[in-house]
Amino acid sequence: MRPNQKSEKMGLQQAYPYLYRWAETYGKVEFGKLEGSEGTVRCIDETGTVFESPKKVKDLDAALKMAEEAIYEWFEVNDPDELDD
C-alpha cells in the first residue's frame, strides 16, 4: 500500500495514544536502530531518557507497547490530567 492511501489499520494516535501525546507535548520517541543503545525504542524529554526498551526485546511492536505502558505510568505520576481514564 502506498503512503496516503486509506487503510483499515489503526493510526499511530489510536494504537499508541500516550506515546503520541508524549511526542506532541513533552519530548520525543525514537525507534529503530538507536545510537548508543541496543534497545529499539527510547522516550526522551529535556532531562534525558525516560524509557528505553530492553536489549532482549527485538520486536518493534512489543517495544512500542512497553513504551506506551511506561509513558502511561509517567503521566500517572507527573501529569494525571493528561490521562483519559
Legacy VTK file of the C-alpha trace (Angstrom):
# vtk DataFile Version 3.0
C-alpha trace
ASCII
DATASET POLYDATA
POINTS 85 float
0.000 0.000 0.000
1.309 3.428 -0.924
1.554 6.284 1.604
-1.615 8.361 1.981
-3.877 5.538 0.790
-6.748 4.638 3.082
-6.166 1.612 5.240
-8.227 -0.321 7.733
-5.228 -0.387 10.069
-5.072 1.802 13.149
-3.116 5.026 13.012
-0.330 5.811 15.441
-2.567 8.024 17.576
-5.116 5.224 18.011
-2.553 2.452 18.533
-0.296 4.341 20.969
-2.236 7.327 22.338
0.164 8.107 25.206
3.291 7.898 23.058
1.538 10.179 20.581
0.639 12.657 23.335
4.174 12.428 24.736
5.703 13.295 21.363
3.280 16.205 20.915
3.729 17.736 24.364
6.779 16.548 26.319
9.579 15.069 24.299
10.329 12.667 21.529
10.079 8.987 20.743
12.917 7.345 18.851
12.647 3.885 17.352
14.708 1.641 15.154
18.477 1.307 15.406
19.251 3.725 18.232
22.605 5.420 18.557
24.390 4.350 21.724
21.759 1.748 22.592
20.876 -1.858 21.978
17.170 -1.162 22.515
14.700 -0.381 19.740
12.518 2.319 21.365
13.505 5.289 23.512
11.415 8.121 25.006
13.293 11.300 25.846
12.428 14.616 27.462
14.538 17.647 28.388
16.002 15.775 31.376
17.114 12.731 29.390
15.883 9.215 28.751
12.564 8.394 30.418
12.185 4.933 28.861
14.376 2.639 26.803
13.293 -0.801 25.670
15.392 -3.690 26.956
18.098 -5.100 24.712
16.362 -8.503 24.616
13.174 -7.035 23.075
13.820 -7.017 19.334
10.194 -6.907 18.130
9.352 -3.268 17.409
5.650 -3.634 18.197
6.431 -5.254 21.563
8.915 -2.478 22.355
6.363 0.203 21.419
3.752 -1.454 23.663
6.245 -1.425 26.542
6.972 2.247 25.870
3.231 3.018 25.777
2.812 1.441 29.224
5.874 3.241 30.626
4.700 6.619 29.349
1.186 5.979 30.686
2.784 5.400 34.102
4.854 8.572 33.651
1.646 10.527 33.035
0.014 8.942 36.127
2.804 10.353 38.300
3.734 13.592 36.539
0.623 14.833 34.741
-2.514 12.831 35.599
-4.724 15.447 33.903
-3.394 14.148 30.558
-4.980 10.724 31.152
-8.343 9.980 29.594
-9.431 7.347 32.072
LINES 1 86
85 0 1 2 3 4 5 6 7 8 9 10 11 12 13 14 15 16 17 18 19 20 21 22 23 24 25 26 27 28 29 30 31 32 33 34 35 36 37 38 39 40 41 42 43 44 45 46 47 48 49 50 51 52 53 54 55 56 57 58 59 60 61 62 63 64 65 66 67 68 69 70 71 72 73 74 75 76 77 78 79 80 81 82 83 84
